[in-house]
């Protein structure tokens, strides 16, 4: 599929490896046409939502610093349902910049496309050290942009999302997510006052030591991820040079076709 799709496309400098093509096929349930669309978006989205792709190389100081103030890590052991478990947690309150967190998450997905098997994912947001100011930074515009990328590139293979050690002002984010997500996706969100649910649902080998598991601690996972970014440095350097020549596209892509939800969302008033 990838070999026959790429010769006269609008992209330059980067050819998808077989592993990436395989993952796009998995994400799109082996639909060749949907896979072509997602591959197109993988490149095109960089120009449509540059916020997440400009100055996004993990070697840059601001992204190195981001890994020192928040955890955004993945566990090496899959869940029983063969899903990858990702954990997000503030290390230092009031220092997190959500846009950098989103860039960091996209960089993780870049590596996963190359060497993981993306059957699905489970997200865990630990709110224990998050402040009111941290939560307030997740604006409607930012959340809708994040949703647009995951929907149009990664097809949202979300199995569950857990907010643990939660507090009342997380309602701000939940209300926004209800506006953004499809009902069937929103129903997979669980808000918990503590972290006990993790030990009820997951085996010890799929949890970090921080939550009573047998896996690497959050600090260890963070260090492992830093090493993984270094291993793939050449890949990210190449992505820095990636350009899309829209003049070669047979039919012009209108931003509204892709970002219609995002554009409409900016007009909403959220109390």
ABEGO torsion letter per residue (X at the ends): XAAAAAAABABBGBBBBAAAAAAAAAAAGGBAAAAAAAAAAAAAAAAABAAAABGABAABAAAAAAAAABBBBBBABBBAAGBBBBBBBBABBGABBAAAAAAAAAAAAAAAAAABBBAEBBBBBBAAABBAAAAAABBAAAAAAAAAAAAAAAGGBBABBBBBGBBAAAAAAAAAAAAABBAAAAAABBBBABAAAAAAABBAAABBAAAGBABBBAAAAAAAAAAAAAAAAAAAAAAAABBBBAAABABBBBAAAAAAAAAAAAABBBX
